[in-house]
């Protein structure tokens, strides 16, 4: 008989008993819980002991730089969009990103990515792991690497959460590689193997953690008995079958039980947020995913990625990008504002990127095709010197004219902004140590605060 889904019980909290009693005696918990949580989040954000977090906004399909962060007004390749001024003097972006424009003072826009990989699968793997795929090494993605470096083993929440990942291009880029199942992401809002334009209709079940609650017919005692039975079987089986499948099964169940037993599982309950807050983020899977990312950062989760699919705009690029910008703009801007208000922006790095850019030349279907030669990414928030653009492309957008940035350099910059040594080595599945980022990497120093 299959195990049933269990519910969480408040047997663990994020605070120790001593800390809880201190807060109680100070009178903090006696007020409204909502006000206390906000103050606690702000205090945590300002704490020198707080570890950094990273939110990756992954634009699956390859976002067009020419219609987002590197417009070329007046050039035949430029398209119909207008460029608007932003909070950073001299920096202009698309007219369809007006709310994001207010936060460019906290952004370093890298306009000179040059990566040479124009296949969706290979490019996705490259951007997410820092290495090109090669048999038999199973390179881990940046999320798993950050989880290993900054995660807390005693936390009820996973250290790597992936929201609505578009895994069809490169499934291997969405696991944990040779780091093993402990650092694999918890996936919420899994769209499955669907390929094509995403559904942007949000329902209350869109981002639920599946099977977090047990059936009402199962009481606490029966639940604990089943958990103990499972763990007993695992203790007998796994040591004698130490392969990936057995270890993954054991890890998944242990993580699920820890989450179900912990108050931390409530982080995934977006219905506890005020309706107005949820509306501002946008009632889309991406918008609510960004809200979930903020909630997870508040609780110390080191890496969260939120995917906005649909950027593979070979046809009708301008209609599609306008629609996508309408989803991206309120969600990302509200995330920045929310983190700032809670004192968390200085310790949270936000990375905006996809696997490559789009061609400057507009094709016969009013679309843009794959283009890895010269494109854009964005770094924002914690550890970043904002209010600037890095690198420059030619007037027609076809070449990098200044400061080309390869993938290893970009990911090394991400690591340094998070306080991680990019040259640290991990033992791989082939028995040799491999650096977090290739040794040829040179971080973009001017992007770092």
C-alpha positions in Angstrom: 0.0 0.0 0.0 1.5 3.4 -1.0 2.3 5.9 1.7 -0.2 8.6 2.2 0.6 12.3 2.1 1.3 13.6 5.6 0.4 17.0 7.0 2.8 19.3 8.8 2.6 19.6 12.6 4.1 22.4 14.6 6.7 20.2 16.3 9.6 22.4 15.0 9.9 26.2 14.6 12.5 28.5 13.1 13.3 29.8 16.6 14.8 27.9 19.5 12.9 27.7 22.8 15.2 30.3 24.4 14.7 32.7 21.5 11.0 32.2 21.7 10.8 33.0 25.4 13.0 36.1 24.9 10.6 37.4 22.3 7.6 36.6 24.5 9.0 38.3 27.5 9.9 41.3 25.4 6.2 41.6 24.4 6.8 41.2 20.7 4.6 38.1 20.2 1.8 39.7 22.2 1.0 42.1 19.3 -0.2 41.0 15.9 1.7 38.1 14.4 1.8 39.8 11.0 3.6 42.9 12.4 6.0 40.7 14.4 6.9 38.7 11.3 7.7 41.8 9.3 9.9 43.2 12.1 11.6 39.9 12.5 12.3 39.7 8.8 13.8 43.2 8.7 16.0 42.5 11.7 17.2 39.3 10.0 18.0 41.2 6.9 20.2 43.7 8.7 22.0 41.0 10.7 25.6 40.6 9.9 25.2 36.9 10.5 22.6 36.4 7.9 23.7 34.4 4.9 22.9 35.6 1.4 20.2 34.3 -0.8 19.9 34.2 -4.6 16.7 34.4 -6.7 17.2 33.3 -10.3 14.6 34.7 -12.7 15.0 32.2 -15.5 13.6 33.3 -18.9 13.3 30.0 -20.7 13.6 30.1 -24.5 16.1 32.9 -24.7 14.9 36.5 -24.1 15.4 39.2 -26.7 17.9 41.8 -25.5 16.9 44.2 -28.3 13.4 44.5 -26.8 14.2 44.5 -23.1 17.6 45.8 -21.9 19.6 46.8 -25.0 17.3 48.7 -27.3 18.6 50.1 -30.6 16.1 52.9 -31.4 16.4 54.2 -34.9 18.2 51.2 -36.3 16.4 48.9 -38.7 17.0 46.0 -36.3 15.5 48.0 -33.4 11.9 47.1 -33.8 8.9 49.1 -32.8 9.5 49.5 -29.0 10.6 52.8 -27.5 13.4 53.2 -25.0 12.6 54.9 -21.7 14.8 56.6 -19.1 15.3 54.8 -15.8 16.3 55.5 -12.2 19.9 55.1 -13.3 21.1 58.2 -15.2 21.9 57.4 -18.9 20.4 53.9 -18.7 17.4 53.2 -20.9 15.3 50.0 -21.2 12.1 49.0 -22.9 8.9 51.0 -22.6 7.2 47.8 -21.6 9.2 47.5 -18.4 8.3 50.8 -16.7 8.2 49.5 -13.1 11.5 47.7 -13.4 12.9 51.0 -14.7 12.4 52.4 -11.2 14.9 49.9 -9.8 17.8 50.1 -12.2 19.8 52.0 -9.5 20.2 48.6 -7.9 20.9 46.8 -11.2 24.0 46.0 -13.3 22.8 45.3 -16.8 25.4 43.2 -18.6 24.9 44.0 -22.3 27.9 42.0 -23.6 27.3 38.4 -23.0 29.0 36.3 -25.7 28.6 32.6 -25.3 28.6 30.9 -28.7 26.0 28.2 -27.9 22.9 28.6 -29.9 21.2 25.2 -29.2 18.5 25.4 -26.5 19.7 22.2 -24.7 23.4 22.9 -24.7 23.0 26.6 -23.9 20.6 25.9 -21.1 23.0 23.4 -19.6 26.0 25.8 -20.1 24.3 28.8 -18.5 23.0 26.9 -15.5 26.1 24.8 -14.8 29.0 26.8 -16.2 30.2 23.8 -18.2 29.3 22.3 -21.6 27.7 18.9 -21.3 30.2 16.0 -21.6 29.9 12.4 -20.8 30.2 11.1 -18.1 30.5 14.1 -15.8 27.2 15.2 -14.2 27.8 18.9 -13.6 25.5 20.4 -10.9 23.5 23.6 -11.7 24.2 26.8 -9.8 21.2 26.3 -7.6 22.5 23.0 -6.2 26.0 24.5 -5.7 24.6 27.5 -3.8 22.4 25.1 -1.7 25.5 23.2 -0.8 27.5 26.2 0.2 24.8 28.3 2.0 22.2 25.8 3.0 21.4 24.7 6.6 21.0 21.0 7.2 18.8 21.6 10.3 16.3 23.7 8.5 12.8 22.3 7.7 12.9 24.0 4.3 14.9 22.8 1.3 17.9 24.8 0.3 17.0 24.9 -3.4 13.4 25.5 -4.7 12.5 25.6 -8.4 9.2 27.2 -9.3 7.6 26.1 -12.6 10.8 24.9 -14.3 10.8 24.4 -18.1 12.9 21.3 -18.2 12.2 20.0 -21.7 15.2 21.7 -23.2 17.8 20.2 -20.8 16.5 18.0 -18.0 20.0 17.4 -16.7 20.4 21.1 -16.0 17.6 21.0 -13.4 18.9 18.4 -11.0 21.8 18.3 -8.6 24.5 16.6 -10.7 27.3 14.9 -8.9 26.4 16.7 -5.6 23.7 14.1 -5.1 20.0 14.1 -4.2 20.5 16.1 -1.0 20.9 19.2 -3.1 18.3 18.5 -5.7 15.5 21.2 -5.9 12.1 20.9 -4.5 9.9 21.6 -7.6 6.6 23.4 -7.2 4.2 24.3 -10.0 5.8 21.6 -12.3 4.4 22.2 -15.8 5.5 18.7 -16.8 7.0 18.0 -20.2 4.9 20.6 -22.0 6.6 22.4 -24.9 5.4 25.7 -26.3 3.9 29.0 -25.0 3.2 28.8 -21.3 -0.2 29.0 -19.6 -0.2 32.2 -17.5 -3.5 31.5 -15.8 -3.0 31.1 -12.1 -5.1 28.9 -9.8 -4.7 28.4 -6.0 -3.3 25.0 -6.7 -0.7 26.2 -9.2 2.2 26.5 -6.7 1.1 24.1 -4.0 3.6 21.6 -2.7 2.0 18.3 -3.7 0.8 16.0 -1.0 1.9 18.2 1.9 -1.3 17.5 3.8 -2.4 14.0 4.9 -6.0 12.8 4.5 -8.3 13.8 7.4 -9.0 10.1 8.1 -5.3 9.6 9.2 -4.6 10.7 12.7 -1.2 11.7 14.2 -0.5 8.3 15.7 -1.1 6.4 12.5 0.9 8.9 10.6 3.9 8.5 12.9 3.6 4.7 12.8 3.8 4.8 9.0 6.7 7.2 9.0 8.6 5.0 11.5 7.9 1.9 9.4 9.2 3.5 6.3 12.3 4.8 8.0 13.0 1.3 9.4 12.7 -0.2 6.0 15.1 2.5 4.6 17.6 1.8 7.3 17.7 -1.9 6.3 17.6 -1.4 2.6 19.8 1.6 1.7 23.1 0.5 3.2 23.0 -2.6 1.2 21.9 -0.8 -2.0 23.8 2.5 -2.0 22.9 3.4 -5.6 21.4 6.7 -6.8 17.8 5.5 -6.9 17.8 4.3 -3.3 19.6 7.3 -2.0 17.2 9.6 -3.9 14.2 7.9 -2.6 15.4 8.1 1.0 16.5 11.7 0.7 13.1 12.7 -0.9 11.1 11.1 1.9 13.3 12.4 4.7 13.0 16.0 3.3 9.3 15.6 2.8 8.7 14.4 6.4 10.9 17.2 7.8 8.9 19.8 5.8 5.5 18.3 6.8 6.5 18.3 10.5 7.8 21.8 10.4 6.0 25.2 10.6 8.3 26.2 7.8 6.0 24.4 5.4 3.6 27.3 5.8 5.9 29.4 3.6 4.2 27.7 0.6 0.8 28.8 1.7 0.3 32.0 -0.4 -3.3 32.4 0.8 -2.0 33.8 4.0 -0.7 36.9 2.1 -3.0 39.9 1.8 -5.0 39.9 -1.4 -3.7 43.3 -2.4 -0.1 42.1 -2.2 -0.9 39.1 -4.3 -2.6 41.3 -6.9 0.4 43.6 -7.2 2.8 40.7 -8.0 0.3 39.6 -10.6 -2.0 36.6 -10.6 0.2 34.6 -12.9 2.4 31.6 -12.0 5.4 33.8 -12.4 4.0 36.6 -10.4 3.0 34.4 -7.5 6.3 32.5 -7.9 8.1 35.7 -7.2 5.9 36.2 -4.1 6.8 32.7 -3.0 10.5 33.5 -3.6 10.2 36.4 -1.2 8.6 34.3 1.4 11.3 31.7 1.1 14.1 34.2 1.3 12.5 35.5 4.5 12.9 32.0 6.0 16.5 31.7 4.9 16.3 29.5 1.8 19.5 30.3 -0.1 18.4 29.6 -3.7 15.1 30.0 -5.4 14.5 30.0 -9.2 11.3 31.2 -10.8 10.8 30.5 -14.5 9.0 32.6 -17.1 8.7 30.5 -20.2 7.8 31.6 -23.7 10.8 33.6 -24.9 11.5 31.4 -28.0 10.0 34.1 -30.2 10.7 32.9 -33.7 7.3 34.3 -34.8 5.5 37.4 -33.8 8.2 38.4 -31.4 6.9 41.9 -30.6 3.4 40.7 -29.6 4.9 37.9 -27.5 7.5 40.1 -25.7 4.9 42.8 -24.9 2.8 40.1 -23.3 5.7 38.6 -21.4 6.9 42.0 -20.3 3.4 42.6 -18.8 4.0 39.5 -16.6 7.7 40.2 -15.8 7.4 43.9 -15.0 5.0 43.9 -12.0 6.4 40.7 -10.6 10.1 41.6 -10.6 9.5 45.2 -9.6 7.3 44.2 -6.7 9.8 41.6 -5.6 12.6 44.3 -5.5 10.3 46.6 -3.5 9.2 44.0 -1.1 12.7 42.8 -0.4 13.9 46.3 0.1 11.0 47.2 2.5 11.8 44.1 4.6 15.5 44.8 4.8 16.4 41.8 2.6 17.5 43.3 -0.7 21.1 43.9 0.5 21.5 40.2 1.2 19.5 38.9 -1.8 21.1 38.6 -5.2 18.6 38.6 -8.1 19.8 37.2 -11.4 17.8 37.7 -14.7 18.9 35.5 -17.6 18.0 32.9 -20.2 20.1 30.6 -22.2 20.9 33.1 -25.0 19.6 36.2 -26.7 17.7 36.7 -30.0 18.9 37.9 -33.4 19.1 41.6 -34.0 17.7 41.0 -37.5 14.0 40.5 -37.6 12.9 37.5 -39.7 10.1 37.2 -42.2 7.7 36.0 -39.5 8.3 39.2 -37.4 10.3 37.1 -35.1 13.8 36.9 -33.8 15.9 33.7 -33.8 18.6 32.2 -31.6 21.6 34.5 -31.0 24.4 33.7 -28.5 26.9 36.2 -29.9 25.9 39.4 -28.2 23.1 39.5 -25.6 22.1 40.7 -22.1 21.7 39.5 -18.5 21.0 41.4 -15.3 22.4 41.3 -11.8 20.6 43.1 -9.0 20.4 43.6 -5.3 22.8 42.1 -2.8 26.5 42.3 -3.6 26.0 44.3 -6.8 27.0 47.8 -7.7 23.9 49.1 -9.3 23.0 52.0 -11.6 25.2 50.9 -14.5 25.5 49.0 -17.8 28.5 46.7 -18.4 29.7 46.1 -21.9 28.5 47.5 -25.2 27.1 46.1 -28.4 27.4 47.7 -31.9 24.8 50.1 -33.2 23.0 47.3 -35.0 23.3 44.9 -32.0 25.2 42.2 -33.9 28.6 42.3 -32.1 30.1 43.0 -28.8 32.2 46.2 -29.0 33.4 46.4 -25.4 33.9 44.1 -22.4 32.7 40.7 -23.7 31.5 38.5 -20.9 31.7 34.7 -21.2 29.6 32.3 -19.1 32.3 31.4 -16.5 32.9 35.1 -15.8 29.2 35.7 -15.3 28.7 32.8 -12.9 31.9 33.6 -11.0 30.4 37.1 -10.4 27.3 35.5 -9.1 29.4 33.4 -6.7 31.4 36.3 -5.4 28.3 38.4 -4.9 27.0 35.6 -2.7 30.3 35.2 -0.8 31.1 31.9 -2.4 34.6 31.0 -3.7 34.1 30.2 -7.3 37.3 28.1 -7.4 36.3 25.8 -4.6 36.4 22.2 -5.6 33.8 19.4 -5.2 34.4 15.7 -5.8 32.7 14.7 -9.0 31.0 11.4 -10.0 34.1 10.4 -12.0 36.3 10.7 -8.9 38.1 13.9 -9.7 37.6 17.4 -8.1 35.9 20.0 -10.2 35.7 23.7 -9.4 32.4 25.4 -8.9 33.3 27.6 -11.9 36.0 26.9 -14.5 39.4 28.1 -13.5 39.6 30.4 -16.5 36.8 32.6 -15.0 37.4 36.2 -14.1 34.6 37.8 -12.1 33.2 41.1 -13.4 34.7 43.2 -10.7 33.0 46.4 -11.7 29.7 44.8 -11.1 30.5 43.9 -7.5 29.7 46.2 -4.6 
